Structures are given as C-alpha cells and as structure tokens.
Amino acid sequence: MLLPPDPTTTVGHVVPFDGFVDADGREFAALLPQAERERDARPWIVSPMYTRCPGTCSALTAEVRRALDQSGLAPTDYRIVSFSFDPHETADGLREFRDRMQLPSSWLTLRARTPAALERTLKSLDFRTITRGDGNFDHPNLVAVLAPDQRLAGYLFGIAFSPTELARAVRRARDGVSAADAWRPYAFLFAALGFLGSAWVLALLLAQRRKKTARRSAAARELSAWTPGSGP
C-alpha cells in the first residue's frame, strides 16, 4: 500500500532543489540566486506532479490556481513551483504542461537533472511513488508549503482544499509557525484520509474514462454493422 508522507518526520527539514532545471535548462540556483533568496521573505508553495499524468496532476494544478485566485494572497506573498517526480521527465513535457495549464511566468516548473537530485528532494518530502505497468505512477496528491528558507512547514493533502486553508498555510510558513504544530498528533491521520479521498477521485475518473470508451466502441460496432437498405 502506498502511504502518504508523514509530517511528524519531515516538518522543519529543508526541501532542496539543487540539481533541478527548468524547460530551458536553467539551474534552480540561477533562477533564484542565493543573495535574492536570502533577502526574500516569501514562503514557497510546492506541487509535486509529472507532466504525463493521465489523472490528478492537472486537476491538482488547476485547483491550486483556483485557490490562489480566491485566497486574497497577492503574487508577491509567495513563490510557487511545480516539480516533476518522473525521473524521465523532459523539457518538452514541461513546456507542454505550462502551456496546457496556462501557468503564469512566475510559476516555476522544474525537472531533476539527475536521479540523485530527485531522490534528495523526494526523500525530504517523504514522497513515494509506485511505477505501474503502463509507465505511469501511483502517487500521493498534495501541496507542500515551505518557509522562505525552504524548510517544510506543512502539507495540504488531496486535490481539493479551500482558498482560506491555503492562505492560512502560507501565512503560517511566512511567520515561521508550522502548519502542523497544533495538529501534529493527528497529522498522519489527516494525510491518510486525504490520500484515500484522492484515490477515490482517481478511481472515479478512470471509471468515467472506461464508460466513455465502451460507449464509443459500441457506437462504432453499430455503425460498422449498418449498411444502406438493410431495413425491413
């Protein structure tokens, strides 16, 4: 069974993006020079995804956009990055994802240049995946919120959360208050419930896709069986 991250073991740890690049091959460190990062007091919103995802990654990205638009937060209140956990992610995949999701220029999209860089980041988030037979992944659905120095402050689990919830998590991270502090004894339970909810949504999406495929196949069979003048 694929378990979601356990906040009790990860909150307070730095989430590194050393060795990550954008679609143009620019290193994370070049996108945000150290001096700029040291002066910037904005928290980070981090969304793990992979661009080939047939299920929830696009839905989660759209939900983050919607929640941010309705949260009352200004773009100057946070930094945001979507990074791919696919070790075979491509620059073209990042470009296509940005275009499809219509992401603003301030929204970073990154892939790991090396497997070691990806492993460091996934381990810091306690983020695990399972590779399926078709090459896609089973994975948790979540957003991580980091303090300005990239220490993990907390998670939002699932693919649906309120704008108020997101804004509160960002402000806590900005103020140096972990979003998990007050609820630490219950954090893993909430994570598991969010993961189960995401699994239900994914199963629903797959069931709907199968129904559509079955209807198209039935229609195609009916059409191929029909010939002009074949009535009674």
Steps between C-alpha positions, in 0.01 A plus 500: 500500500627847408500721810496881493783701659522507878524866613636398840824390333540774239380837635797728561726331245638693202353397164785544247470573129871488424548315172156598366457692174218669312391425143784716366763314702554782748609381843282578800790686661523724192125566501520612861853615591601444862506871579144539374381201700657637818319835460166348397259429786239325286392145583495228235204307364630173357291268283649159405371374164603333177402636163379170347255440787163380360316564826537748784814710438326740263193514726717582803688773310171656390374482861809681628445776242134532598577507872774761455271720288239494778733503801560873529875437467693722260763347267759685709394299809643166385714311252361194324660205328371181338772237477485169319567178690536309172871407468454504120329840481588706194535869421227465237274344762547802728425740216185312401383489863552876542308574182216261579456632854559865392742561786627854563868575447562522876388136544817290474486156336801279563642155432797329659819489295618185680334211688699595812356853501148365466553245778623770742190711446251213515664367818481842666123501433455130587335478157481146357365371171427164339571449130215319325528260211400770250782729617275736694517549877285447805579796723366715785318820409618792708643848517793574730551844654853607589640785705706761309818302581339188343433321828183294476217662696215265412287327238156536348382151405261399223402686184238729654560760769358839582665832411489586871687182587773575245535863611525394864776249421697763304471756780606248764805410293583869453473564873713198585211306652467145378156420368538157660596617852152517648383184327819294507340207692232473229705593193558149370132416537406808296759405240357150468145633468610746230677223314193274512287786368741554212499128422119510482510795259756323281288183494199709399694666217620163372147353519362793301772456238419127468128577455575752225727251325235228524234733356725598210580135429131405503415788267779397264372141492146618425625724220711227344204257511264743326483513118267706278178319411537248782163591653199261510 
